[in-house]
Amino acid sequence: MTFLVTGATGTVGRLVVEELLEAGQRVRALSRNPAKAALPEGVEVVAGDLADPGSVAAAFEGVVGAHLINFAGDDYAPLPDGARLVELAAEAGVRRVTVLGGRADGPLEQALAATDLEWTLLHPVEFMSNTLRWWAHTIRTEGVIKEPFGDRLSALVHERDIAAVAATVLVEGGHGGREYTLTGPEAITLREKVAILGTAIGTEVPFVELTVAQARAKWAADGMGEQTIEFLVSALGDTPEIGYTVVPTVREVTGRDARSFAQWASENADAFRE
Ligand SMILES: NC(=O)c1ccc[n+]([C@@H]2O[C@H](COP(=O)([O-])OP(=O)(O)OC[C@H]3O[C@@H](n4cnc5c(N)ncnc54)[C@H](OP(=O)(O)O)[C@@H]3O)[C@@H](O)[C@H]2O)c1
């Protein structure tokens, strides 16, 4: 069977591609820039821009299931015409769809809910992989983490588990009309996260807790805009319960335990070493 993966060059999509290949499926990957996609051999990479549904129509042909992102562009803006994308998928005979959810359901999710496609919405909490973007450079160059909210809990999820759920849902079916929150196996504090990472790297990484005022000043000095700073203060300072409540969905869908942050840290330790 052939599956279409959008966002296939991204953190989660790249792993959805791998999981589908490992399951013995054929994969078609969508990218705005196929020449730069660098995906595994055997993957059919096709050009398309989700902001322009017409450019994606051919990619749905001959596809049993599709993994969709719900944004277009590097600023994660909601898809301008998600409903048209859904129409095109249905017209092409696509039967199953997974959606990598973001902050809120948008037109894509609403359009899917009105079809008889077998759709499944995936709502992961914080990705473990954010640690690379946020901390790898700082730990390599300064060897210390300075952040506010040291006791903030997160049930952060391994990006490969998100991909494994998507691939299982697409290949096996039976998850239509479901919305799945995806978490890791435990909720850990920021302090614990730093300690776990230090153990994986083999060096103690000190954690210095900033006050909110100090954090605001640091983020502004790092070049963040006022809106991003406000978002961080509210998202990190007041994480919704869903962000730190462990759920068993990864195990229930894939049959495997969700991967721990210790496992993620050991897999990625080299990125944090000088
Ligand atoms: N990070 C977190 O903690 C977190 C938590 C929960 C949910 N999420 C959600 O996860 C999603 C981000 O996933 P990710 O981190 O895997 O993405 P990512 O690594 O940022 O990759 C973005 C992908 O989107 C594709 N893309 C962007 N605009 C496109 C367009 N107009 N047409 C076609 N493809 C387009 C890119 O493909 P090309 O460049 O090859 O075209 C790329 O593969 C967001 O919806 C976010 O809200 C993130």
The ligand as an SDF file (V2000), in Angstrom:
LIG
                    3D

 48 52  0  0  0  0  0  0  0  0999 V2000
    7.3230   21.1460   19.1190 N   0  0  0  0  0  0  0  0  0  0  0  0
    6.3880   20.7870   19.9920 C   0  0  0  0  0  0  0  0  0  0  0  0
    6.6200   20.6710   21.2040 O   0  0  0  0  0  0  0  0  0  0  0  0
    4.9890   20.5050   19.4970 C   0  0  0  0  0  0  0  0  0  0  0  0
    4.0430   20.0030   20.4050 C   0  0  0  0  0  0  0  0  0  0  0  0
    2.7540   19.7030   19.9420 C   0  0  0  0  0  0  0  0  0  0  0  0
    2.4350   19.9070   18.6180 C   0  0  0  0  0  0  0  0  0  0  0  0
    3.3820   20.4050   17.7540 N   0  0  0  0  0  0  0  0  0  0  0  0
    2.9910   20.6230   16.3540 C   0  0  0  0  0  0  0  0  0  0  0  0
    3.8580   19.9010   15.4920 O   0  0  0  0  0  0  0  0  0  0  0  0
    3.8770   20.5650   14.2340 C   0  0  0  0  0  0  0  0  0  0  0  0
    5.3170   20.7380   13.7720 C   0  0  0  0  0  0  0  0  0  0  0  0
    5.8220   19.4740   13.4430 O   0  0  0  0  0  0  0  0  0  0  0  0
    7.3680   19.2380   13.1670 P   0  0  0  0  0  0  0  0  0  0  0  0
    8.1390   19.8030   14.3440 O   0  0  0  0  0  0  0  0  0  0  0  0
    7.5480   17.8070   12.8140 O   0  0  0  0  0  0  0  0  0  0  0  0
    7.6000   20.1960   11.9300 O   0  0  0  0  0  0  0  0  0  0  0  0
    8.9540   20.8400   11.4320 P   0  0  0  0  0  0  0  0  0  0  0  0
   10.1220   19.9830   11.8460 O   0  0  0  0  0  0  0  0  0  0  0  0
    8.9870   22.2710   11.7570 O   0  0  0  0  0  0  0  0  0  0  0  0
    8.8320   20.6680    9.8640 O   0  0  0  0  0  0  0  0  0  0  0  0
    7.9470   21.4260    9.1010 C   0  0  0  0  0  0  0  0  0  0  0  0
    7.5080   20.5610    7.9220 C   0  0  0  0  0  0  0  0  0  0  0  0
    6.3990   21.1960    7.3160 O   0  0  0  0  0  0  0  0  0  0  0  0
    6.5680   21.1880    5.9200 C   0  0  0  0  0  0  0  0  0  0  0  0
    5.8910   22.3540    5.3800 N   0  0  0  0  0  0  0  0  0  0  0  0
    5.8520   23.5930    5.9150 C   0  0  0  0  0  0  0  0  0  0  0  0
    5.1030   24.3990    5.1490 N   0  0  0  0  0  0  0  0  0  0  0  0
    4.6600   23.6530    4.1050 C   0  0  0  0  0  0  0  0  0  0  0  0
    3.8480   23.9230    2.9740 C   0  0  0  0  0  0  0  0  0  0  0  0
    3.3480   25.1470    2.7470 N   0  0  0  0  0  0  0  0  0  0  0  0
    3.5930   22.9200    2.1120 N   0  0  0  0  0  0  0  0  0  0  0  0
    4.1040   21.6820    2.3180 C   0  0  0  0  0  0  0  0  0  0  0  0
    4.8820   21.3580    3.3760 N   0  0  0  0  0  0  0  0  0  0  0  0
    5.1590   22.3310    4.2460 C   0  0  0  0  0  0  0  0  0  0  0  0
    8.0650   21.2420    5.7140 C   0  0  0  0  0  0  0  0  0  0  0  0
    8.3420   20.6250    4.4690 O   0  0  0  0  0  0  0  0  0  0  0  0
    9.2590   21.2570    3.3000 P   0  0  0  0  0  0  0  0  0  0  0  0
   10.0880   22.3510    3.9090 O   0  0  0  0  0  0  0  0  0  0  0  0
   10.0730   20.0830    2.8370 O   0  0  0  0  0  0  0  0  0  0  0  0
    8.2810   21.7380    2.3040 O   0  0  0  0  0  0  0  0  0  0  0  0
    8.5710   20.3940    6.8760 C   0  0  0  0  0  0  0  0  0  0  0  0
    8.6280   19.0280    6.5040 O   0  0  0  0  0  0  0  0  0  0  0  0
    3.1300   21.8900   14.4200 C   0  0  0  0  0  0  0  0  0  0  0  0
    1.7990   21.7350   13.9770 O   0  0  0  0  0  0  0  0  0  0  0  0
    3.1590   22.0730   15.9310 C   0  0  0  0  0  0  0  0  0  0  0  0
    2.0790   22.8860   16.3910 O   0  0  0  0  0  0  0  0  0  0  0  0
    4.6350   20.6990   18.1600 C   0  0  0  0  0  0  0  0  0  0  0  0
  1  2  1  0
  2  3  2  0
  2  4  1  0
  4  5  1  0
  4 48  2  0
  5  6  2  0
  6  7  1  0
  7  8  2  0
  8  9  1  0
  8 48  1  0
  9 10  1  0
  9 46  1  0
 10 11  1  0
 11 12  1  0
 11 44  1  0
 12 13  1  0
 13 14  1  0
 14 15  2  0
 14 16  1  0
 14 17  1  0
 17 18  1  0
 18 19  2  0
 18 20  1  0
 18 21  1  0
 21 22  1  0
 22 23  1  0
 23 24  1  0
 23 42  1  0
 24 25  1  0
 25 26  1  0
 25 36  1  0
 26 27  1  0
 26 35  1  0
 27 28  2  0
 28 29  1  0
 29 30  1  0
 29 35  2  0
 30 31  1  0
 30 32  2  0
 32 33  1  0
 33 34  2  0
 34 35  1  0
 36 37  1  0
 36 42  1  0
 37 38  1  0
 38 39  2  0
 38 40  1  0
 38 41  1  0
 42 43  1  0
 44 45  1  0
 44 46  1  0
 46 47  1  0
M  CHG  2   8   1  16  -1
M  END
$$$$
